[in-house]
Amino acid sequence: MGFKRKHSRVDMSHPGRLQRGELSAACKVIDVSESGVRLESRLFVKKGEVLQLLIELAGGKTLTCELEVVYVRAPKLGARIMSISAEDRERLIRILDDHVQNSFSRG
């Protein structure tokens, strides 16, 4: 059995918003990695669909990216990050780095 994941995931449990054209729905970001996210949402989606995701972060900040759905097991779905601004990518990397630092400091 091969190991497919390139980047480790970080548990998040942040509220977010998925958007497909004019349709928008609340979601919960379960976890995130540098290359993808796992979400929970009532929005009906299919594998291969492209969506916009807005994640609400602490301090009123947000992170926005474009996703491609790679699997669906309603109400959960997994998606690959297709595009993200340089500023939001830095924000994401900071979140991942902070998680790693906190994990090591607890040990």
C-alpha positions in Angstrom: 0.0 0.0 0.0 1.6 3.3 -1.1 1.6 6.6 0.7 -0.1 9.2 -1.6 -0.1 12.3 0.4 2.7 14.8 -0.3 2.1 17.2 2.7 1.0 16.5 6.2 -2.4 17.7 7.3 -3.2 20.1 10.2 -6.5 19.9 12.1 -8.3 23.2 11.7 -12.0 23.2 12.6 -12.4 26.8 11.2 -15.6 28.1 9.6 -15.5 28.8 6.0 -17.6 29.5 2.9 -17.7 27.6 -0.4 -18.8 29.3 -3.6 -19.7 27.9 -7.0 -20.8 30.7 -9.3 -23.7 32.5 -7.6 -24.3 29.6 -5.2 -22.7 29.9 -1.7 -22.8 27.7 1.4 -21.2 27.6 4.8 -18.7 24.9 5.5 -16.3 23.7 8.2 -12.6 23.3 7.3 -11.7 20.0 9.0 -8.0 20.0 8.1 -5.6 21.6 5.6 -2.2 20.9 4.1 -0.1 22.9 1.7 -1.8 21.3 -1.3 -5.4 20.6 -0.2 -8.2 20.7 2.3 -10.8 18.4 3.8 -14.2 20.1 4.4 -17.7 19.4 5.7 -20.5 21.2 3.8 -24.2 20.7 2.7 -23.3 22.1 -0.7 -23.9 19.4 -3.3 -20.6 18.9 -5.2 -19.2 16.4 -7.7 -15.6 15.2 -8.2 -13.8 17.5 -10.6 -15.8 20.6 -9.8 -14.0 23.9 -9.2 -15.0 25.9 -6.1 -13.9 29.0 -4.3 -13.1 28.6 -0.6 -12.9 31.4 2.0 -11.6 30.3 5.4 -12.2 32.6 8.4 -9.1 32.9 10.5 -8.4 34.4 14.0 -8.3 38.2 14.2 -10.8 38.8 11.4 -8.4 37.6 8.7 -9.4 35.3 5.8 -7.7 33.0 3.5 -9.1 32.5 0.0 -8.3 29.8 -2.6 -9.6 28.0 -5.6 -10.2 24.2 -5.2 -10.8 21.2 -7.3 -12.9 18.5 -5.6 -11.0 15.2 -5.6 -13.4 13.1 -3.5 -16.9 13.3 -2.0 -18.4 11.4 0.9 -21.3 13.7 1.8 -21.2 15.8 3.9 -17.4 15.6 3.7 -15.2 16.3 0.7 -11.6 16.6 -0.2 -10.1 19.1 -2.6 -6.8 20.1 -4.1 -5.8 23.7 -3.9 -5.5 24.9 -7.6 -4.7 28.6 -7.0 -4.0 30.8 -4.1 -2.5 34.3 -3.9 1.1 34.7 -2.7 -0.2 36.5 0.5 -2.7 33.7 1.3 -0.1 31.0 0.6 2.2 32.7 3.1 -0.7 32.8 5.6 -1.3 29.1 5.0 2.4 28.2 5.4 2.4 30.2 8.7 -0.6 28.3 10.0 1.2 25.0 9.1 4.5 26.1 10.7 2.8 27.3 13.9 1.1 23.9 14.2 4.5 22.1 13.9 6.1 24.4 16.4 3.2 23.9 18.9 3.4 20.1 18.4 7.1 20.1 19.2 6.8 22.4 22.2 4.2 20.1 23.8 6.4 17.1 23.5 
